[in-house]
Amino acid sequence: MASTVMATKPIALAKASPSLSPRKISIRAQAKPSSTSIPNLKSLTSKLLFSVPSIAMLAATPLPALAEMEKAGLFDFNLTLPIIAIEFLLLMVALDKLYFSPLGAFMDARDAKIRAELSEVKDTSAEVKELEEKAVAVMRAARAEIAAALSKMKKEMTAELEVKLAEEQARIELELAAAIDNLEKEKEEALRVLDAQIDALSEEIVRKVLPTT
């Protein structure tokens, strides 16, 4: 009622005083409350009244209940999760066929190759060891052969030297015997000459000492 009375009073004043300008009339007409604003206010107040209990209920709800609600929201499955799982399985199958299987085959082949090379290296090491043993045996045989050859050469040289020494000794003995014979002959000859000279000298002395008759 008060609003309707207030709404009619400006209109009556506008009619009673024609000297007022239309601008003032329009301003007052804008200033009066419209009939459409009242239902809007009522709707807002009703919404607020309805939202207040809900806010109060949410505020009164304990935290574990909210957590359970969140969990229920998390575990509320729909069709996206199976689709994602199927896509993941398809991706794994594709990776297995396109990547993991060739990679596994390559790794197996590489492992087999490495094992074969290691076995070859082991075989080679056995061969090298056998060759080393053969080389050691050959060196021992060569050393023994060289020692035998040196011993034989030493014996031969010793025998040859002994023969040469015997020959030289015999030659020297022969020469010495010949020289001794020559000396003996010269000695005898010298003694004969000396005896002859002594005889001649003694006869001369006797002739000089003893007068001749």
Secondary structure, DSSP 8 states (H G I E B T S, - for coil): -HHHHHHHHHHHHHHH-TTS-HHHHHHHHHHS--SSHHHHHHHHHHHHHHHHHHHHHHHHS-HHHHHHHHHHHHT---THHHHHHHHHHHHHHHHIIIIIHHHHHHHHHHHHHHHHHHHHHHHHHHHHHHHHHHHHHHHHHHHHHHHHHHHHHHHHHHHHHHHHHHHHHHHHHHHHHHHHHHHHHHHHHHHHHHHHHHHHHHHHHHHHHS---
